[in-house]
Amino acid sequence: MKALLCFVAFFACVSAHADKITIVAAENFYGGVAAQIAGNEATVTSILSNPNQDPHEFTTDAATAKAVADADIVIYNGLGYDDWMAKLLGTAGKKDRVVIRVADLIGAKDGDNPHIWYDPRTMPTLAAKLGDAIFMTGFSATYRAAAGANPFAQKINDFDASMKPELDEIAAIKSKYSGTIVTATEPVFGYMSGALGFKMLNYDFQINIMNDTEPSASQTAAFEKSLNPKTVRLLFYNKQVTDPTTERLKKIAITSDVPIVGVTETQPADAKTYQDWMMHELHAVETALAQPAGAFPGDSVPVPVQRTENVNVQTTPNQ
């Protein structure tokens, strides 16, 4: 009880003496995790938060540049997904600004699938990094010395505990459906697919679509041929953005009775947290695997947007 009182007293002390720090996240799913860890000790701004916006077509403006320049902590994905942030970070900013390139936290390299927030390792690793960064950035050396241990450790533990239902759901689906053959219009769900033990087909096709490159005739033919329930059990479809090729593949899947699961790149507005978002998509996967007909189980498909993107990703399967 004494230790708990000291912990509470410390937070009351630093809250009274330290200004709130500012955290700017390139994407809303990273901003949401930052808000869970920082609590009332920071103001968090997410730049990309519209689920109907193509993240790869985003262009910066003066307000975005100022927000990044004034931030104490900046979070971005890396791997070519949000190069506009890397450019903004090349201009003047706060002297002691902390920059977190999430790809570096999990050892992802240029050329890897950039959709790393679908990797179950990513957010717990980011949460731990943020707990340290907020403590070191927001509070003076005097207060840090008085605190001893990092008081944000409890926030990190709470976050890890909140991830347990997702990890349990992943384990449950994997134990039942590991080895299931699936495909996707893009590699958005790739890391999660790998965590579930699925075997992903047509990866090179997905990379070409993501990079706004026309798939070869042989890639397209192979994809179309795979869209039958004797070959693949699921089609993952990026419902946030679309083009005529992916729309045609979705129609073929529906006609062929291949179940479809719609996934998004940006956290939807109706998902309160990253954890809620992932659980919704995992439940959609489980529901789809339990039924034979092609559909978006339980999803309302947002109005898609046309897009142009160019992320240089190598063709490494199951990422």
N, C-alpha and C positions, 0 to 999 in steps of 0.2 A: 504493500500500500504506500509506503514511504517513497519507493522508487517511482510509482505512478504519479504521486503528488509532485515530485520533482520534475517529472516529464511535463506535466500540465503547466507547472509554474514556469518552466523554461519557455514553452511556447507562448505563454502570456507575456513573458518578458521580451522575447524577440519581436513579438507582434507589435508591442508598444514602441519599440525602438528602431525597427527596420522598415523601410519603405517596401511596398510590394515590388517584386521584380516583374519584369515583362518577358513573356515567352511567346515567340512567334513560331508556328509550325506551318510548313508548306502544305500539309494535308490534314484534314480534320480528324482522321483516325489517330494520328500522332498527337494532335492538339488535345484530343479527348483523354488520352493516357496521361499527358502532362497535367491536365486539370485534376485528374484523380490523384496524382501524386502530390501536386503542389497545394491543393485545397485553397484556403484563403490567403496563402502566402504569395500568390502570383496572379497576374492577369494574363490570360492565355488567349491568343488570337490565332485562328486557323485561316489560311488564305484560300485554300481550295475546299469548299464545303457544299457546293451545289451538285447533287447527284445527277443532274441533267446536263452538266458541263463536261466537255471532254478535257481531262486534265492535261493532255499533251498539246492542246491548242491554247492554253492559257498564256496571256501576255501581261506583263507587269505594267504598273502605272506609278505615278509619283507617290500616291498614298502607300502602295505596297513597298516601294523603296524606302520610304521614311520609317515604316513599321519595322522593317528588317534592320535599318541603321540604328534605331533606338532600342532594339531588343537587348536584353541581358543574356538570353539563351535563344538560339535558333535551332530548329529541328528540320531536317529534310531527308528525303529518301536516298538520293544518289542513284547511280547506275544508269544515268541518262534519263531517268523518269521526270526529274524536275530541274533540268539544267538552268532554267531561268533563276532559280535560287542561288546556284553556284555563281552565276554572273553578278547577282546583287551583292553577294558576300565579298566580291572582289573590290567593292567600293568601300569608302570609309564607314566605320561603325564604332560602337563603344569600345574603349580600349581593352577592357577585360571580358569582352563578349565571348560566351561559350558557344561553339558550333558543334552540333551533334549530327553527323552523317550516319544515318541508321545502318546503312549497308556495312559500314566499318565495324559495327558492334557485333555482327554475326559472321564476319569474315567473307562477305559476298564480294565478288570481284567484277570489274567491268567486263561485260559480255554475258553475265548471268541474267536470268530472268529478273526483271526489276520489281516484280510484285511481291516483295519480301514480307509485307504485312500479313500475308496469308501463311507464312511460316510460323508454326506455333512457338518457335524459339524467340521470335523477334520482340514481341511486346514485353514479356517479363525481363528481357535483357535491357530494353529501353527504360523500363520503369526503374531498374536498379541504377542505371546511369543517371537518370533524372534526379533520383533521390540525392545522390552525391553532388550533382551539379547545382541543384537548388540550394543545398546547404552551404556549399562553398561560395556561391555567387551572392546569395541574398543576405548573409549574415557575417558580421565582422569576426575577425580572429578572436577577439575577446569573448564574444558570445559562443563561438565554436569551442573554445577552450573550456568555458563554463559547462557546456552541454556534455562534454566527454564524447559519448557515442552519438552517432548521427540520429537525431530524433525522427528523421524521415524513414528510418528502418521499419517502423510499424506500418507506415503507409505502403511501403514496398511489400511487406508481408501480407497486408490486407489485399493488395492487388494480386499477388500470387494466389491467394486463397480464392479470389473471385474468378481466376482463370481455371480453377479445378473442374467446374462443370464442363467447360469446353474440352479440356484434356480428357476427361472421363468419356465424353461423347465420342471423341476421336478414337479412343481405345475401343469403345463398344462397336463402332462401325467397322473399324479395322478387323476386330476379332471375327466379325460375321461376314465381311465382304472383301477381305484382303485378296488381291489378285484379280479383282473385277476389272474388266477391260472397259475403258471410257475414252472419250475424245472431247475436244473443245474447239471453239472457234478462235480462241486466243488463249495465251498461257496465264490468264488472270488467276485462276484457281490452282495453278500448277503445284505450288509448294504444299498446299493443303491436300491436294490429290495424292501427292507422294506420302504425306503423313498418314493418310488413310489406307495406304498400301495398294492403291489402284495402279493399273498399268495404263499409261497414257499413249494413245495413238495420234498420228498426224501432227507431231510437234513442229516439224519444219514449216508446215502449212500455217500453223498458229503464229509462228515468228514472223512470217511474211505479212500476214494480215496486220499484226501489231505494228510492224514497221511501214505500213502502207505500201507494201510491195506486192505486186500481182503474183499469186502462187503459180507455179508451173502447171501445165496441163496435166502432167502425171500426178502431181500432188493433189490437184483438185479431183481427178478421177479416183484416186485412192481414198480420199476423204468420202466422196459420195458412195463409193462401194462399201465402205465401212459402216455406213448408216443403215444398219439393219440389226434387229435384236439378236440375231445369231452371232454377231461380231462384237457389238458394243452394247453395254447396258445403260449408259448415260451419255448425253451431250451437255457439256457446260457451255453456256451461251452468255457472252458479255452483253447484258441488257442495258447498260448505260450508254453505249455507243454502238453504232451499227453501220453496215454498208451493204450494197446489193448482194455481194457474195455470201456473207454470213446470213442474211435474211433468207436467201435461197436454200442454204443448208438447213436452217431451222425448219423450213417448210418440208424439206425432204424427210427430216427426222420425224416430224409430226405424222406425215403420210405413212412412214415406215413403222410407226408405233415404237420409236425410240424415245424414252422419257427424257425430258429436257429440264435442266436446272439453270435458272437465271442467276447470274452473279454480277456484282458491281465492283468498280474500282474505288469509289468514294463511299464513305459510310453514309447510309441513307438517313434522311431527316427523321424517320420514325424509329430509328435505333438510338436509344438513349446513350449507350456505351458501345465501345468496340466489342466487348464480351457479348452483348445482346445481338449485335450484328452477326458475329461468327456463329452463335448458337442458332440463329434463324436460318442461316445458310446450311449448317450441318443438319438441322431438322428437315430442310428441304431435300437434301441428299438422301437421307434415310427414308423419307416418304416416297421419293421417286424410285428408289431401289425396290420398294415394296409394291409398286404398281407397274403394269406393262405399257400403259399408254403414254404418249408424249404430251407433256404439259409443263407449265410453270407451277409446281405445287404450292399453293398458298400465297403466291406472289402476285402483286399488281405490277405490271411492266410499265416503267416510266417511259415518257416520250423519248425515243433515242435521238441522238444527234450525229450528224455526219462528222467525220474527223480525218485529220491528217496527222500522223505522228512518225517519228523516225528515231527509234531507239535501237542502237546497234547491239543486238543480242545474238550470241552464238547459238548454234543448234545443239544444246546439250539436253537430252531427254529427261523427262520427269522432274523439271524444275518449275 
